[in-house]
Amino acid sequence: MPPTEAHPGTATPPAVDRGADDTLDLHLPEELVALLAPERTSKRTHGDLLDDVADWQPAATPVGRFQLVPVRPDRDLPLIARWMNDPAVAAFWELEGPESVTAEHLRAQLEGDGRSVPCLGVLDSTPMSYFEIYRADLDPLARHYPARPHDTGIHLLIGGVADRGRGVGTTLLRAVADLVLDHRPRCTRVLAEPDLRNTPSVAAFLGAGFRLSSEVGLPDKRAALMVRDRALRHVL
């Protein structure tokens, strides 16, 4: 699930530079930059674009105590690169190769404006998954669906083979979606855009309370747009 993912009151997606490669970042209009400026001027007083992921509290889950820990490349790069070279992961993330490939992927987020935060998923003190929490409304994904302000997206991989295929991913997806909704009061829904061919991933999102909103044609895949609505979080 690498970054690539008509309703009344739906926000118009941010303006984009159509001359740029479709995989490049959005060019935000000056008005939106001005609106976001108070969030970005001081993390301590205003919060960042994702409401300080580093400060989110751990969650108790049926499989253990889970926490999102923002990535530090000096500490985490070898582990994440090893996961990216697992054939089951590489088939969808397409980041296999030397550590420099993963390092560049992380660098683009860590040196960006904060609209995407790469995190280790730590379960009972053991790093066992990788998440990216991102502002879907500020992502190129917003070109492909009717985005709303503060839509928040999730990318996920489960690192250890032993943690796959037994419901752990579903449990963690629900936990992370709840963390987003608990800590981002302006966010009304959590999104994901797994590859339609990745049926285990789509099934995991469905089991975690997401609904299949639509199929979306993205530059590098046909995706299932999965949505978990704040209004339905205690129902699904």
MARFIGU-659331 format. One line per field, with one value per residue (C-alpha): residue in three letters; x, y, z. Coordinates in pm, 1 decimal. Example, Ala and Ser with C-alpha at 12.3 -4.5 7.8 and 13.67 -1.06 7.14 Angstrom:
BEGIN
residuo: c(ala/ser) $
u: c(1230.0/1367.0) $
v: c(-450.0/-106.0) $
w: c(780.0/714.0) $
***
This chain:
BEGIN
residuo: c(met/pro/pro/thr/glu/ala/his/pro/gly/thr/ala/thr/pro/pro/ala/val/asp/arg/gly/ala/asp/asp/thr/leu/asp/leu/his/leu/pro/glu/glu/leu/val/ala/leu/leu/ala/pro/glu/arg/thr/ser/lys/arg/thr/his/gly/asp/leu/leu/asp/asp/val/ala/asp/trp/gln/pro/ala/ala/thr/pro/val/gly/arg/phe/gln/leu/val/pro/val/arg/pro/asp/arg/asp/leu/pro/leu/ile/ala/arg/trp/met/asn/asp/pro/ala/val/ala/ala/phe/trp/glu/leu/glu/gly/pro/glu/ser/val/thr/ala/glu/his/leu/arg/ala/gln/leu/glu/gly/asp/gly/arg/ser/val/pro/cys/leu/gly/val/leu/asp/ser/thr/pro/met/ser/tyr/phe/glu/ile/tyr/arg/ala/asp/leu/asp/pro/leu/ala/arg/his/tyr/pro/ala/arg/pro/his/asp/thr/gly/ile/his/leu/leu/ile/gly/gly/val/ala/asp/arg/gly/arg/gly/val/gly/thr/thr/leu/leu/arg/ala/val/ala/asp/leu/val/leu/asp/his/arg/pro/arg/cys/thr/arg/val/leu/ala/glu/pro/asp/leu/arg/asn/thr/pro/ser/val/ala/ala/phe/leu/gly/ala/gly/phe/arg/leu/ser/ser/glu/val/gly/leu/pro/asp/lys/arg/ala/ala/leu/met/val/arg/asp/arg/ala/leu/arg/his/val/leu) $
u: c(0.0/254.8/171.5/43.7/-504.9/-2093.6/-2133.6/-2303.2/-2044.2/-1751.7/-1444.9/-1289.8/-950.1/-653.0/-537.3/-254.5/14.8/-107.7/227.5/400.1/444.5/130.4/332.7/476.0/348.4/55.4/119.8/-107.8/-290.9/-178.3/-513.0/-475.2/-115.1/-230.8/-497.7/-248.6/20.1/-99.4/-74.7/278.6/439.1/477.7/428.6/430.9/148.9/-54.0/18.7/145.9/-50.1/-125.6/-175.6/152.3/158.6/462.1/245.7/-34.4/-86.0/-52.3/-366.7/-474.6/-571.6/-672.5/-321.3/-126.1/-23.7/25.4/194.2/290.1/651.3/774.6/1065.0/1424.9/1635.2/1953.3/1774.8/1508.5/1634.7/1786.9/1467.9/1233.2/1456.1/1457.0/1077.8/1064.3/1272.3/1028.2/872.9/518.5/577.0/779.2/499.7/289.9/529.0/788.9/1074.0/1297.6/1670.5/1952.5/1883.8/1927.1/1592.9/1405.8/1614.5/1504.4/1140.6/1166.5/1366.7/1096.9/851.0/1080.8/1214.1/873.7/613.2/467.9/175.2/300.3/456.4/631.3/599.3/697.1/407.9/531.7/340.9/431.4/763.9/851.8/860.8/658.2/490.8/532.1/265.2/241.1/-16.4/-82.4/-311.3/-513.2/-668.3/-318.7/-190.5/-200.9/-472.7/-706.5/-707.1/-888.4/-1172.8/-1394.7/-1167.5/-1280.8/-1063.1/-850.9/-915.3/-641.3/-490.0/-313.8/-51.5/49.9/278.5/315.3/683.8/694.7/555.4/433.1/204.6/35.2/-279.7/-409.1/-602.3/-325.8/-339.3/-714.3/-677.3/-402.1/-587.3/-884.9/-655.2/-476.1/-800.5/-924.7/-601.9/-649.7/-1009.8/-924.0/-635.2/-755.8/-1094.8/-1122.6/-1089.0/-1428.8/-1298.8/-992.7/-899.0/-683.0/-622.2/-485.3/-423.9/-736.0/-516.2/-412.3/-719.9/-581.5/-527.9/-874.9/-1024.7/-827.5/-965.5/-1320.3/-1272.1/-1143.4/-1465.1/-1378.8/-1622.5/-1540.2/-1631.0/-1523.4/-1257.3/-1002.4/-762.9/-428.9/-112.3/42.2/-251.3/-623.3/-711.2/-993.3/-1084.6/-1156.5/-1326.0/-1388.8/-1634.7/-1621.5/-2001.7/-1996.5/-1688.0/-1888.4/-2122.2/-1883.0) $
v: c(0.0/261.2/631.6/688.1/673.4/1361.6/1443.7/1761.0/1989.3/1802.4/2022.0/2095.6/1922.5/2161.7/2312.9/2126.3/2194.2/1988.7/2029.7/1829.3/1456.2/1304.6/1145.5/1476.6/1669.0/1905.9/2277.4/2431.2/2755.5/3059.5/3079.8/2725.9/2788.0/3091.9/2890.6/2621.0/2863.3/2884.3/2503.7/2500.7/2799.3/2640.8/2272.0/2340.6/2594.8/2508.1/2144.0/2021.8/1908.4/1575.9/1693.7/1572.2/1198.9/1166.2/1259.4/1012.1/776.4/396.4/191.0/-123.8/-387.7/-756.1/-848.7/-620.0/-262.3/-80.4/251.5/453.3/570.4/817.9/677.0/774.4/659.5/627.0/371.1/219.3/215.2/-136.8/-291.7/-109.0/-180.6/-550.6/-549.6/-370.9/-651.3/-920.1/-1036.3/-1018.1/-653.6/-556.7/-673.0/-375.5/-119.3/-154.5/-32.6/-337.1/-291.9/-140.2/59.1/378.7/312.4/300.3/588.6/813.4/715.7/809.7/1125.5/1265.2/1247.9/1347.0/1652.3/1751.9/1980.5/1721.9/1603.8/1243.2/1087.5/748.2/541.1/208.6/11.0/-112.5/-397.0/-479.1/-293.9/-481.6/-299.4/-525.1/-303.1/15.5/282.6/609.1/853.6/1120.0/1407.3/1257.0/1594.7/1738.3/1430.9/1360.0/1108.7/1408.6/1442.7/1112.5/1134.2/1408.3/1505.8/1670.6/1892.0/1689.6/1351.5/1130.5/832.5/515.8/302.4/-19.1/-317.6/-598.7/-679.3/-1025.5/-1325.3/-1468.8/-1167.1/-1205.8/-1397.5/-1426.8/-1104.5/-887.1/-645.1/-602.0/-532.5/-277.4/-101.2/-51.9/71.2/317.7/449.3/503.9/683.9/915.6/992.5/1036.6/1276.1/1458.8/1610.5/1789.8/1463.1/1313.9/1001.3/782.5/657.0/393.4/293.2/-62.5/-224.3/-411.6/-716.6/-718.6/-903.7/-978.8/-606.3/-513.8/-781.9/-648.7/-298.4/-431.1/-624.6/-309.3/-115.6/44.2/37.2/7.6/351.5/310.4/184.0/448.3/457.4/584.1/636.7/304.7/86.1/26.1/90.7/16.5/340.3/230.0/470.6/459.9/731.0/898.6/885.0/505.4/420.3/263.8/80.3/-92.1) $
w: c(0.0/-95.7/-130.7/-475.2/-203.2/-495.4/-132.4/-2.5/150.1/-10.7/-35.7/-373.9/-408.7/-391.6/-719.2/-885.6/-1140.2/-1437.0/-1606.6/-1337.4/-1325.2/-1170.5/-891.8/-773.3/-473.6/-496.5/-539.2/-277.8/-359.8/-163.9/17.4/154.3/252.7/448.3/624.8/718.3/829.7/1192.3/1216.1/1080.6/1250.5/1590.7/1660.1/2033.6/2030.6/1722.0/1636.0/1300.5/995.0/1164.9/1521.9/1668.5/1594.4/1821.4/2119.8/2054.7/2345.2/2316.2/2254.1/2434.1/2177.1/2194.9/2076.4/2311.2/2382.8/2053.3/1979.2/1673.0/1701.9/1436.3/1237.0/1307.7/1010.3/1215.8/1432.2/1208.1/848.2/844.9/983.1/747.4/445.9/536.3/544.1/208.9/57.4/163.5/-167.2/-24.9/70.3/-237.6/-467.8/-359.1/-208.5/-487.0/-262.9/-274.5/-323.0/-116.1/198.1/-2.5/-176.5/153.2/290.0/3.7/56.2/424.4/356.2/127.7/417.4/702.8/519.1/382.1/532.5/768.6/559.7/590.8/900.8/874.1/1191.3/1336.3/1475.6/1812.5/1976.6/2336.5/2293.0/1970.0/1633.0/1402.6/1141.7/943.7/902.7/715.5/849.4/588.7/499.1/214.2/134.3/70.1/-115.8/-491.7/-398.8/-360.8/-739.9/-766.7/-515.4/-360.9/-73.0/248.6/471.0/713.4/549.1/694.1/514.3/629.8/457.7/632.8/611.9/862.2/893.3/1047.0/859.6/1191.2/1236.9/898.4/821.0/1176.5/1220.9/1364.0/1070.5/1109.6/1481.3/1427.1/1146.3/1375.3/1652.3/1425.1/1278.9/1633.7/1723.6/1426.1/1518.0/1887.1/1825.5/1513.7/1606.1/1270.9/1078.6/987.3/813.1/774.8/427.9/264.3/-97.6/-111.9/-447.5/-556.6/-621.6/-256.0/-136.0/215.0/268.0/143.0/369.8/667.1/615.5/585.5/909.0/1078.2/1016.5/682.3/391.9/23.8/-111.0/-474.2/-708.7/-800.8/-1093.3/-962.2/-1169.2/-1065.5/-961.2/-948.4/-585.7/-347.3/-170.7/185.5/427.3/800.5/901.1/1240.0/1256.4/1219.0/1424.8/1708.4/1472.0/1228.9) $
***
